[in-house]
Amino acid sequence: MPERIDRVVIVGTGIAGTTAALTLRAEGYQGGVDLIGAEPHEPYRRPPLSKELLAGRIPPERVRLKPPAAWADQGIALRTGISAVALDRGRRRVRLSDGGELGYDRLLLATGGRPLRIPGAPTLRTLADALALRARLDEGGRLLVVGGGLIGLEAAATARSAGCEVTVWEAGDHVLGRVLPGWLAAHVAAAHLRRGVDLRTGTPVEAVSHTSGGYRVAGESARWNGDHVLAAVGVAPDTALAAEGGLAVDDGIVVDDRLATFDAAVYAAGDAARLPRGRGEHWADAQEQGATAARNMLGQDVAHTAVPWCWSDQYGLKIQICGRLVGTPETSGDPARHDAAISFVHDGALCGAVCFNRPKEFRDLRSEIARSEDGSQTVKA
């Protein structure tokens, strides 16, 4: 007889955790659902933090995932401003930072990632981070972005469009090194250079210090003085609770393709989870993982085979990426004009795609990749 599931506890109010909670209700689950988040805010969308919200084009309430009353209407007990601090798997209980405990029949760890830090430099990961940076950018002046990944370049584009002087320091030999090959990343870099961004690659940061007028940043062969600095050098999976609870941790909480840990009552999803294919750090994949985890907690036995994908908007350039960017690239259009679709074919099968300002074509390519034989074997974008 299947185990009765009366209560599901979800740790993490990011997109993986919230999607899981909403999917439980959509699938007809009538038991208790507790959704716990360390941030004081109601669940919100992270993608606008480095774009529309940072630019001041939308107010904070526009990034909410749901209206405030929606969680109670769904029968979801939303607990914000509270952290899960200890996990007792034997008793199936989670201890909270306010001194309380919650029992569970199923537990989902959607603890997300923590930004890698450079001492002295602010990061951009939370709503509070974005609002603080927006207030600083409203003052104008010079901004240094340490890190030329998606978040770093989005913040750079937003700041430059607002009239700030912007310098980007990237330790690697080209920007967007985690998501694009150099020959494609060069076309994104060109968009920044055309708008006056001082873009420096091969420039790791050694120290950040405060001065009377702002910040001083030092690298091996460069120095910079300016008004504002932002560290955007990546995230690390937040595995502290899982490790404390004795779960397997290896660059993330180790799960199978059903998002299950070796403990049948505990699942993990989102940035903190490491599936057999690897760990992802993108919004869309975390959302799909949350839905898959919820269905499996209810006993549906669904494999997570979605093709990871991500997107970025910079100066009106929409960049969309999915799958494995290996094999032979086939280009339609002109990447230099930011109007192109690049397909990557390996062993005769479409395995990856990059599109510049071609959203419909990207949707078609992503669907084709999902149908291909290698669709479930994609690596982290």
Secondary structure by P-SEA (a helix, b strand, c coil): ccccccbbbbccccaaaaaaaaaaaaaccccbbbbbbccccccccccccccccccccccccccccccccccccccccccccccccccccccccccccccbbbbbcbbbccccccccccccccccccaaaaaaaaaaaaaccbbbbccccaaaaaaaaaaaaaccbbbbbbcccccccccccaaaaaaaaaaaaaaccccccccccccccccccccccccccccccccbbbbcccccccaaaaaaacccccccccccccccccccccccccccccccccccccaaaaaaaaaaaaaaaaccccccccccccccccccbbbbbbcccccbbbbccccccccbbbbbbcccccccccccccaaaaaaaaaaaaacccccccccc
